[in-house]
């Protein structure tokens, strides 16, 4: 197949099978995410259709490649596909990993103060709550989720209170007025954060492209009364945004939250607080993988009973959003690694293991989408379920290794700072392998 024919085939799949609304923006140079609004799920669905309709065989280690950026780059990749393709390593961002919007916003003032270290605050992220919505789908956001755990430990670690200003008992309009007033009267040391629906800011690049997409950002006034400065720590963006657009994004019924906190309150962190926070966060199980395994098991039972499995892809759709939380392990290891002056080479090796942990969730999601595809045969579904089972076992083995090493370096760090700690705090970690 030549390049023009493949471009036409991709157009046909997007228009007739995936039915994307932005098909009018299609061109060889169209960006899959920003122009065609394909999120990670739709891109994987496109690849599945290319495999099913045209016989391509995209290897697992290519599913996270940067080649899937524009229509043209995807076509070039497909025309030169090779089962031995290697993925270029992602540059290490050891000092600036962004994995949780609420936590990332709070960490900005901590990172700016040399007296304190933001990395311990990420202890609570790697196993942060995973919830299921009413349809049994994984969700990174829920009305039932609150941030009280993080607020409590933020104050214990850094002496900074995180005060809610958003009031769910009053109208959106009243909350918007409250936000305007807070911004107009805030001291220089105060930071104001708000939850908004990123899907309502289409000019902002958003690789997940979820609809809706609740997300915390930080705001400040500018010299122009119609423009606000918006800072998004998780997506590494800072710039001017029209006030009316921000208010429209806050008005989304999918979002309701906001806090303020003051950098002038920061105090040095006690070693005791770090130890207690780590122990409060450490979970010897792997709750996210357990949730995924339970979902897949339920759908496998449906499959064996000849029932519909078309919703499995939707059930795992938000898995990539949650998977990036596992990068928080790098922060945890880095904190103890630097304190103990351990070898950088081993730390870098663990970063590779963490990278594999994050990326392999996409391989699980990909097979879930294959199972959901109406054109997948029963034999292919059986194979996909077996492959998911193998991948889940690999995920557990990986994460248990990470946690075991993390526990070891924590114990070494603890023994240096608390030599008289009772034996139960030095217990051997028993993983549920």
C-alpha positions as CSV (number, residue, x, y, z in Angstrom):
1,X,0.0,0.0,0.0
2,X,1.3,3.4,-0.9
3,X,1.2,6.6,1.2
4,X,-1.8,8.3,-0.4
5,X,-3.9,5.0,-0.2
6,X,-3.0,4.6,3.5
7,X,-3.9,8.3,4.2
8,X,-7.3,7.7,2.6
9,X,-7.8,4.4,4.6
10,X,-7.1,6.3,7.9
11,X,-9.6,9.0,6.8
12,X,-12.2,6.3,6.1
13,X,-11.7,4.6,9.5
14,X,-11.9,7.9,11.4
15,X,-15.0,9.0,9.5
16,X,-17.0,5.8,9.1
17,X,-15.9,3.5,12.0
18,X,-14.7,5.8,14.8
19,X,-17.1,8.6,13.7
20,X,-14.9,11.4,15.0
21,X,-16.7,14.8,14.9
22,X,-13.5,16.7,13.8
23,X,-13.1,14.8,10.6
24,X,-13.2,18.1,8.6
25,X,-9.8,18.9,10.1
26,X,-8.3,15.8,8.5
27,X,-5.2,16.3,6.4
28,X,-1.7,14.6,6.2
29,X,-0.4,17.2,8.6
30,X,-3.3,17.1,11.0
31,X,-2.2,16.3,14.6
32,X,-4.0,13.3,16.0
33,X,-4.6,14.9,19.4
34,X,-4.7,18.6,19.0
35,X,-6.5,18.8,15.6
36,X,-8.5,15.6,15.3
37,X,-9.1,15.3,19.1
38,X,-8.1,11.7,19.3
39,X,-7.3,10.8,22.9
40,X,-5.2,7.8,23.8
41,X,-8.2,5.4,23.6
42,X,-9.1,6.6,20.1
43,X,-5.6,6.3,18.9
44,X,-5.4,2.7,20.1
45,X,-8.8,2.0,18.5
46,X,-7.4,3.5,15.2
47,X,-4.4,1.1,15.4
48,X,-6.7,-1.8,16.1
49,X,-8.8,-1.0,13.0
50,X,-5.6,-0.7,10.9
51,X,-4.6,-4.1,12.1
52,X,-8.0,-5.6,11.4
53,X,-8.8,-3.9,8.1
54,X,-5.4,-3.7,6.5
55,X,-3.4,-6.4,8.2
56,X,-0.8,-4.3,10.0
57,X,0.9,-5.9,13.0
58,X,1.9,-3.2,15.4
59,X,4.3,-4.6,18.0
60,X,3.7,-3.9,21.7
61,X,6.9,-1.8,22.1
62,X,5.6,0.6,19.4
63,X,2.3,1.5,21.2
64,X,3.8,4.4,23.0
65,X,5.9,5.8,20.2
66,X,6.0,9.5,19.4
67,X,5.4,8.6,15.7
68,X,1.7,8.7,16.5
69,X,1.7,12.5,16.4
70,X,0.3,13.4,13.0
71,X,-1.5,11.5,10.2
72,X,1.7,11.7,8.1
73,X,4.0,10.5,10.9
74,X,1.7,7.6,11.6
75,X,1.6,6.7,7.9
76,X,5.4,6.8,7.7
77,X,5.7,4.5,10.7
78,X,3.2,2.0,9.3
79,X,4.9,1.9,6.0
80,X,8.2,1.2,7.7
81,X,7.0,-1.0,10.5
82,X,9.4,-3.6,11.7
83,X,8.8,-6.1,14.5
84,X,12.2,-5.2,15.9
85,X,11.3,-1.5,16.3
86,X,12.7,0.0,19.5
87,X,11.1,2.8,21.4
88,X,13.4,5.8,22.1
89,X,13.8,6.2,25.8
90,X,11.9,8.9,27.5
91,X,14.3,11.5,28.9
92,X,14.5,11.3,32.7
93,X,12.6,14.1,34.5
94,X,13.7,13.0,37.9
95,X,13.4,16.4,39.5
96,X,10.1,17.5,37.9
97,X,7.7,14.6,37.5
98,X,4.1,15.7,37.4
99,X,1.6,12.9,38.2
100,X,-1.3,14.4,40.2
101,X,-2.8,17.8,39.6
102,X,-3.9,18.5,43.2
103,X,-0.5,17.5,44.6
104,X,1.4,19.2,41.9
105,X,-0.3,22.6,42.6
106,X,0.5,22.3,46.3
107,X,4.1,21.4,45.6
108,X,4.9,24.5,43.6
109,X,5.5,26.7,46.7
110,X,7.4,23.9,48.4
111,X,9.8,23.6,45.4
112,X,10.5,27.3,45.6
113,X,11.6,27.1,49.3
114,X,15.1,25.7,49.9
115,X,14.2,24.8,53.5
116,X,11.8,22.0,52.5
117,X,11.6,19.1,50.0
118,X,8.5,18.4,47.9
119,X,9.4,14.8,47.1
120,X,8.0,13.2,50.3
121,X,4.6,14.7,49.6
122,X,4.4,12.3,46.6
123,X,4.4,9.2,49.0
124,X,0.6,9.4,48.9
125,X,0.3,9.4,45.1
126,X,1.5,6.0,43.9
127,X,-1.4,4.2,45.5
128,X,-4.0,7.0,45.5
129,X,-7.6,6.0,45.4
130,X,-8.9,4.3,42.2
131,X,-12.7,4.5,41.9
132,X,-15.3,2.9,39.7
133,X,-18.2,4.8,38.3
134,X,-21.8,3.5,38.2
135,X,-21.0,1.5,35.1
136,X,-18.0,-0.3,36.6
137,X,-15.5,1.9,34.7
138,X,-12.2,3.1,36.2
139,X,-12.3,6.8,36.9
140,X,-9.6,9.1,38.1
141,X,-12.3,11.5,39.4
142,X,-15.4,11.1,41.5
143,X,-17.7,13.4,43.5
144,X,-17.0,11.1,46.5
145,X,-13.2,11.7,46.4
146,X,-11.9,14.4,48.7
147,X,-8.4,15.6,49.3
148,X,-8.6,15.6,53.1
149,X,-5.8,13.1,53.4
150,X,-3.4,15.2,51.4
151,X,-4.5,18.4,53.1
152,X,-3.9,16.9,56.6
153,X,-0.4,15.7,55.7
154,X,0.5,18.9,53.8
155,X,-0.1,20.8,57.0
156,X,1.9,18.3,59.1
157,X,4.8,18.2,56.7
158,X,5.0,21.9,55.8
159,X,2.8,23.8,58.3
160,X,0.6,25.1,55.5
161,X,-3.1,25.0,55.8
162,X,-5.0,24.2,52.5
163,X,-8.3,26.1,52.9
164,X,-11.4,25.3,50.8
165,X,-13.0,28.4,49.2
166,X,-15.4,26.6,46.9
167,X,-18.8,26.0,48.5
168,X,-20.8,23.2,46.9
169,X,-24.0,24.5,48.7
170,X,-24.1,27.7,46.6
171,X,-24.5,28.2,42.9
172,X,-21.7,28.1,40.3
173,X,-22.3,31.9,39.7
174,X,-21.8,32.6,43.4
175,X,-18.6,30.5,43.5
176,X,-17.3,32.4,40.4
177,X,-17.9,35.7,42.2
178,X,-16.1,34.4,45.2
179,X,-13.1,33.4,43.0
180,X,-13.0,36.8,41.4
181,X,-13.0,38.5,44.9
182,X,-10.3,36.2,46.2
183,X,-8.0,36.9,43.2
184,X,-8.6,40.7,43.5
185,X,-7.7,40.7,47.2
186,X,-5.1,38.0,47.5
187,X,-1.7,38.7,49.2
188,X,1.4,38.1,47.2
189,X,2.2,35.0,49.2
190,X,-1.2,33.4,48.6
191,X,-1.9,30.8,45.9
192,X,-5.4,30.1,44.6
193,X,-6.3,26.9,42.9
194,X,-9.5,25.9,41.2
195,X,-10.9,22.8,39.5
196,X,-12.0,23.4,36.0
197,X,-13.1,21.3,33.0
198,X,-10.1,21.2,30.7
199,X,-12.3,19.9,27.9
200,X,-13.8,23.4,27.8
201,X,-10.5,24.9,26.9
202,X,-10.0,23.4,23.5
203,X,-7.1,25.7,22.6
204,X,-5.1,24.1,25.4
205,X,-3.1,21.0,24.5
206,X,-4.4,18.0,26.4
207,X,-3.2,14.6,25.4
208,X,-5.9,12.8,27.4
209,X,-8.7,14.8,25.8
210,X,-11.3,13.3,28.2
211,X,-14.7,14.8,28.2
212,X,-15.2,16.0,30.8
213,X,-11.7,16.4,32.2
214,X,-11.7,17.8,35.8
215,X,-8.3,19.3,36.5
216,X,-6.8,21.7,39.1
217,X,-4.9,24.8,38.0
218,X,-3.7,28.0,39.7
219,X,-4.8,31.5,38.8
220,X,-3.6,35.1,39.2
221,X,-4.9,38.4,37.9
222,X,-3.0,40.3,35.2
223,X,-3.0,44.0,34.3
224,X,-5.8,43.3,31.8
225,X,-9.0,42.8,33.7
226,X,-10.3,40.4,31.0
227,X,-7.3,38.1,31.2
228,X,-6.0,35.8,34.0
229,X,-2.6,34.1,34.3
230,X,-3.2,30.4,34.4
231,X,-0.5,28.1,35.7
232,X,-0.9,24.3,35.1
233,X,1.9,22.5,36.9
234,X,0.8,19.0,35.7
235,X,0.9,19.9,32.0
236,X,3.8,22.3,32.4
237,X,2.0,25.3,31.0
238,X,1.8,28.9,32.1
239,X,0.2,31.7,30.2
240,X,-2.6,34.2,29.7
241,X,-6.1,32.8,29.4
242,X,-9.3,34.8,28.8
243,X,-11.2,35.3,32.1
244,X,-14.5,34.4,30.3
245,X,-13.0,31.1,29.1
246,X,-11.8,30.1,32.6
247,X,-15.2,30.9,34.1
248,X,-16.9,28.8,31.4
249,X,-14.6,25.9,32.3
250,X,-15.4,26.3,36.0
251,X,-19.1,26.4,35.2
252,X,-19.0,22.8,33.9
253,X,-21.3,20.6,36.0
254,X,-18.5,18.0,36.1
255,X,-16.3,20.2,38.4
256,X,-16.6,21.7,41.8
257,X,-13.6,22.5,43.9
258,X,-11.1,25.2,44.9
259,X,-8.5,26.0,47.7
260,X,-6.0,28.6,48.7
261,X,-2.8,28.3,50.7
262,X,0.0,30.6,51.7
263,X,3.8,30.3,51.3
264,X,4.5,32.5,54.2
265,X,3.4,29.7,56.5
266,X,6.0,27.2,55.4
267,X,8.2,25.7,58.1
268,X,11.0,23.1,57.9
269,X,9.7,19.5,57.9
270,X,10.4,17.2,60.8
271,X,12.0,13.8,60.1
272,X,9.3,12.3,62.3
273,X,6.6,13.7,60.1
274,X,8.3,12.2,57.0
275,X,8.5,8.8,58.7
276,X,4.9,8.8,59.8
277,X,3.6,10.0,56.4
278,X,5.5,7.2,54.6
279,X,4.1,4.6,57.0
280,X,0.6,6.0,56.5
281,X,1.0,5.8,52.7
282,X,2.7,2.5,52.2
283,X,0.5,-0.3,51.0
284,X,1.9,-3.8,50.6
285,X,-0.8,-4.6,48.0
286,X,-1.1,-3.1,44.5
287,X,-4.6,-1.7,44.5
288,X,-4.7,-0.3,41.0
289,X,-3.6,-3.6,39.4
290,X,-6.1,-5.4,41.7
291,X,-9.0,-3.2,40.4
292,X,-7.9,-3.8,36.8
293,X,-7.7,-7.5,37.4
294,X,-11.2,-7.6,38.9
295,X,-12.7,-5.7,35.9
296,X,-11.0,-8.0,33.4
297,X,-12.0,-11.1,35.3
298,X,-15.7,-10.0,35.3
299,X,-15.5,-9.5,31.5
300,X,-13.8,-12.8,31.0
301,X,-16.6,-14.5,32.8
302,X,-19.1,-12.7,30.5
303,X,-17.1,-13.8,27.5
304,X,-17.2,-17.4,28.6
305,X,-20.9,-17.1,29.1
306,X,-21.3,-15.7,25.6
307,X,-22.3,-12.3,27.0
308,X,-21.4,-8.9,25.6
309,X,-17.9,-7.7,26.3
310,X,-18.0,-4.5,24.2
311,X,-17.7,-2.2,27.3
312,X,-14.3,-3.5,28.5
313,X,-12.5,-0.9,26.5
314,X,-14.6,1.9,28.1
315,X,-14.1,0.3,31.5
316,X,-10.3,0.7,31.1
317,X,-10.4,4.0,29.2
318,X,-9.0,6.2,32.0
319,X,-6.2,3.7,32.9
320,X,-3.5,5.9,31.2
321,X,-4.5,8.9,33.3
322,X,-4.1,6.8,36.5
323,X,-1.0,5.0,35.4
324,X,1.2,8.1,35.5
325,X,0.7,8.2,39.2
326,X,3.2,5.4,39.4
327,X,6.0,7.9,38.5
328,X,5.6,9.0,42.1
329,X,7.7,6.0,43.1
330,X,10.7,7.9,41.5
331,X,10.1,10.7,44.0
332,X,9.9,8.3,46.9
333,X,13.1,6.5,45.9
334,X,14.9,9.8,45.1
335,X,14.2,11.2,48.6
336,X,15.7,8.3,50.4
337,X,18.4,7.7,47.7
338,X,19.8,11.2,48.1
339,X,19.5,11.1,51.9
340,X,21.5,7.9,52.0
341,X,23.9,8.9,49.2
342,X,23.3,5.7,47.2
343,X,24.6,4.9,43.7
344,X,22.9,6.8,40.9
345,X,23.2,3.9,38.5
346,X,20.9,1.7,40.6
347,X,18.4,4.6,41.0
348,X,18.3,5.0,37.2
349,X,17.7,1.2,36.8
350,X,14.7,1.5,39.1
351,X,13.4,4.5,37.0
352,X,13.5,2.1,34.0
353,X,11.4,-0.5,36.0
354,X,8.9,2.3,36.9
355,X,8.7,3.4,33.3
356,X,7.8,-0.2,32.3
357,X,5.2,-0.3,35.0
358,X,3.5,2.8,33.6
359,X,3.7,1.9,30.0
360,X,2.5,-1.7,30.4
361,X,-0.8,-0.5,31.6
362,X,-1.3,0.7,28.0
363,X,-0.7,-2.8,26.7
364,X,-3.4,-4.0,29.0
365,X,-5.7,-1.3,27.8
366,X,-4.9,-2.1,24.2
367,X,-6.0,-5.7,24.6
368,X,-9.1,-4.6,26.4
369,X,-10.0,-2.5,23.4
370,X,-9.4,-5.5,21.1
371,X,-11.8,-7.6,23.2
372,X,-14.4,-4.8,22.9
373,X,-14.0,-4.6,19.1
374,X,-17.0,-6.3,17.4
375,X,-14.7,-7.6,14.6
376,X,-12.5,-9.6,17.0
377,X,-13.1,-13.3,16.9
378,X,-13.7,-15.5,19.9
379,X,-10.3,-17.1,19.4
380,X,-8.7,-13.7,19.3
381,X,-10.5,-12.7,22.5
382,X,-9.4,-15.8,24.3
383,X,-5.8,-15.0,23.4
384,X,-6.2,-11.3,24.5
385,X,-7.6,-12.4,27.9
386,X,-4.6,-14.8,28.3
387,X,-2.2,-12.0,27.4
388,X,-3.9,-9.6,29.9
389,X,-3.5,-12.2,32.6
390,X,0.2,-12.5,31.8
391,X,0.6,-8.7,31.7
392,X,-1.1,-8.3,35.1
393,X,1.2,-10.9,36.6
394,X,4.2,-9.0,35.3
395,X,2.8,-5.7,36.7
396,X,2.4,-7.2,40.1
397,X,5.9,-8.7,40.0
398,X,7.3,-5.3,38.9
399,X,5.5,-3.3,41.5
400,X,6.2,-5.7,44.4
401,X,10.0,-5.4,43.5
402,X,9.7,-1.6,43.5
403,X,7.9,-1.6,46.8
404,X,10.4,-4.1,48.4
405,X,13.3,-1.9,47.4
406,X,11.5,1.2,48.6
407,X,10.8,-0.4,51.9
408,X,14.5,-1.5,52.2
409,X,15.8,2.0,51.7
410,X,13.2,3.4,54.0
411,X,14.3,1.0,56.8
412,X,17.9,2.0,56.2
413,X,17.0,5.7,56.4
414,X,14.8,5.1,59.4
415,X,17.5,3.2,61.3
416,X,19.9,6.2,60.8
417,X,17.3,8.7,62.2
418,X,15.6,6.6,64.7
419,X,18.0,4.0,66.0
420,X,15.8,3.1,68.9
421,X,12.7,2.5,66.8
422,X,10.7,-0.6,68.1
423,X,11.2,-3.7,66.0
424,X,7.7,-3.6,64.5
425,X,8.7,-0.5,62.5
426,X,11.7,-2.5,61.1
427,X,9.5,-5.5,60.2
428,X,10.3,-7.4,57.0
429,X,7.9,-6.5,54.3
430,X,5.7,-9.4,53.3
431,X,4.3,-8.9,49.8
432,X,1.1,-10.6,48.6
433,X,2.8,-12.2,45.7
